[in-house]
Structures are given as structure tokens and as C-alpha cells.
Amino acid sequence: MRSKIEANEYKDYILGFIFYKYLSDNELKFLRENSFSTSDIQNLDETDSETVKYIRENLGYFISYKDLYSTWLTMGKDFDISNVTDALSAFNRLINPTHKQVFEKIFNTLESGLSKLGDTSGQRTKAISDLIHLLKDIPMHAKQDYDVLGYIYEYLIGMFAANAGKKAGEFYTPHEVSQVMSEIISDHLKDRREIQIYEIILQRLIQFNDCTTDLPLAG
């Protein structure tokens, strides 16, 4: 994937495809839990307006069978970058109106950056194919006792920030620091029945970061 992209841009592609995989797997899980057969799932497309409405109202979005992440994996040499661009375009178009604020434009960075993955369509197709197969075994079923997406997100930001020659603290608040700060705040407020947290806290942390060299915090 090296091509024309900077090291710190890798996370945009990786996280974009991981999240699309999550949404695809989540739809499959929902369908199977609601008695959709394999045949029903394989025939899933936009022409079935009743089923599309049912899925959109329950999940907030709809993905056709041909656009599912799992379908891409089975396409082999028939897979093409157009499968991804068409799928992302369809996803944006089929978001349920009640979930626009949740899902609208979430794949814009991924979609607009695909052209950087190679000089030709063939190069871009190979780069994407390699990536989706690399990510295919990431668990999305929440059976593990930790937040997979959160862990991956934090790891990527820290890793690529380091590769770019910058402190990870300039991009995110390290987990250890977040935990210490939350423990301090919770102990201070432990006797209150209700608390409110404002953005001013974030601003104070940024100011603190400006005058501290040993403990990098970020907004």
C-alpha cells in the first residue's frame, strides 16, 4: 500500500475497511438472527424494497449481498476497485433518514483516498484486495472482553504517529494518562449523585500539555 500515501494516512484506509467489515458482519448477524436463510441473504439487493426498509429501520443502513465485505472475499480475480467505490456510494444512498447523523459521510476519507493506492486501476485493485484479506480475521462478534475497534484505533494512531516522527500524544491521549485522569476525577466526584462534564476540561488538558514535557496530553 505504500504508493503515494504518507505513513500516517495508512490508518484511514485500515480503519475505513475495518468499520465497513463491522457493518457488513453486523448486518449478516442480524439477518441470521431473524431467520433469513442463506438463499435469502444471497438474493439481497435494492430491488426488494420491503426487505430494504426492514433492515434500514432496524440497523440504520442497508448493504446488498454483492456489496458485503464477505462477498468481496469470495470474488477472487473478479474483485475490482469498482466493487468498493460502488458499495460505498450505495451505502451513503441507503442510510435510513433517522440515522443520517450517525452514518453519513463516515467513509468519505476512505472513498476520496482510494486513488492514492496506485497509478492504475489494477494496482489499486490489488492493494485493496490485499488489505481486505489481511483484515478478514479481525473478530467483530464482541465475544472477547475488550473493545477491538477501540484497541486497533489507538494502536494505529500511536504506531503511525511514531513512524511520522511525532509524539503519539499529539494525536491522542495515551490510555494510561486517560485512566489516571479519570480516576482522579471520579475520586473527587465520588459522593455526587450526578455530574456534568464540559469541553472546558479538554481545553484545560490542552493547556496543561503546552506547559508539560514529560506528560504529553492531547485533545
N, C-alpha and C positions, 0 to 999 in steps of 0.2 A: 504493500500500500504506500510505499514511500513517495513515489511520483512527485507531484508539485506541492504537497501539503506539508505544513510545519508539524513538528513533533507534538506541539500542544493542541493541534487540531484532530489528532487521532481519536481522542475521546469523544468528539462529536459524532463520528461515524460509528464507533463501537457502541456508545450509549444509545444512539438512534436505533440501530438494529436490535439491540437487546430489548429496548422498550417495545419495538414493533413485534418482536418474538413474544414478549409477555402478553401483549394484547391479543395476538393470534392464538396462543396457547389458552388464554383465558376464555376466548370465545369457544374453542373446542371443548374445554372443560364444561362450560355452561350448556352447550348443546348435548353432550353426552349425559349430563345430569338430568336433562329434560327429555330423555327418551328419543333423541334423534339417532337414527340408525346410520351406519357407515354410508349407505346409499343416499340417505337424506343429506348428509354433510357434503358428499361429493357433487350433489346437484345444486348446491347452494350458490345462487347468483342474484343479481339485482332484479331480474325479471319476476321473481317470486315476492311480490310486494307485501303480501301478508306476513311471510316469514321475516322479511327485512324489517318490517315495522315491529314485530315481536322482539327481535334481537336488539334493535336500536333502543326500544323503550326499556329493556332490562339492563343493557350494558352501556348504552350511550353512544354506541358506534356499531358499524356492521362491516365485516370483511368477507368478500366472496371466497369460495373454496380455492379458486385459481390464484388468489392473492395471499393466501395463508402462508406463513413462514414455513410450515411443514411441507406445503406443496412445492415451494421453491427447492427444498432439499431433495425432492424426488425427481426433479426435472432433468438432472444430468446435463448433457450437452445442449439440451433445448433451452436451458436457462439463459436469459438475456437481460441486460440492464433495463430494457424497456418494461420487463415484468415488475421491476421495483418502482420505476417512475409512474407507471400506470396504477400500481397498487396505492402509492402514496397520494396520488391525485384522487383516486376513488375514495380513500379513507376520509380525506378532507371534505369531500362532497357528501358523504353518507353519515356524518356526525349528527346525532339527534339534536334538535334545536335546544333542548334542555341541558345539553352537555357541551355547548359551544365554548364556554369559558374554561372547561376542563381540557378539551382535546384540540381545539382549533389552533393551528399553526405549530403544533408541537414537533412536527417533522420538517419544518421549513429549513432549518440549518442543514439537516441531512440531505434534503431534496436539492437545495441550491448548491451543495458542495460535491455532488456526485461527479460533476465534470472534471474535478481535480484528480480523479483516481486513474487517469491515463489519457494519452493523446488520442486514442481511438476507442470506438465502441467495444472492440474486442478486449482491449486492455482493461477498460473499466468493468466490463462483464466479469473477467477473470478475478479482478481484485475483489469485487463484491461477492462472487461465488466462494472464493477462498475464505472471506470473512464470515459469511453466514454459516459455513460448515465448521469453522473454528468455534463459533459461539453456540452451536446446536445443542451441546450437552449441559449448558448452564441451567440449573434447576429453577423452575418458575412455580412450583406447586406449594411453596411455603411450608413444607414438612420439616425443613431444617429450622434450628432455633435461632436464626439470625436473619437480618434483612439483606438478602442477596443483592438487590439493586443498589441499596444504600452503601453496602460494603464495596461493590465494584466501582460505584461513582467516586467514593472517597479515595480508593486506591488509584484510580486513573488520574484524578486531579493531582494527587501527590506525586505520582510517578512522572507524568508529563511536565509538571511544573519543574521537577528536578532536572529532567532532560533538557529543559529550556534554559537552565542555569539560573532559575529563580527559586526563592524560598516557597515552599508549599503554603506557608502561612499567608502569602499574599493572595492566594486563591480561595482558601477555605480555612475555617477554624479547626485545627487538629483535634481529633477525638478526645485525646487526653485533657486538653485545655477546656473543651466544652464540658466534659464530665466534672472537672474541678469547679468550674464556674457555676454549673447547675447545682452542685452540692452546697456551695456557699450560699447561693440564693435560696435554695429550698430550706436550709437550716435557719436562715434569717426569717423566713416567712412561715415556718412550720406551725405556728399557733393560729394562723389566719384561716378562716373558712373559705375565703375567696380571694384570688389575686388577679391583677391585670398587668400584662407586660406590654410595654410600648416600644416603638422603634428607637426611642431615645437611648435605650440600653445598648443597642447596636452602635449608635453614634459614640457612646462613651467608650465602648470596647475599641473602636477605631482610633479614638484619641489616645487611649492607653497604648495602643500599638505604636503610635507615632513617637512616643517617648520611651519605648522599651526595646532593647536589642536582644535580650535573652529569651523573651517570651512572645513570639510573633502571633498576633491575633488578626483576624481579617473579617471584613463584612461580606 
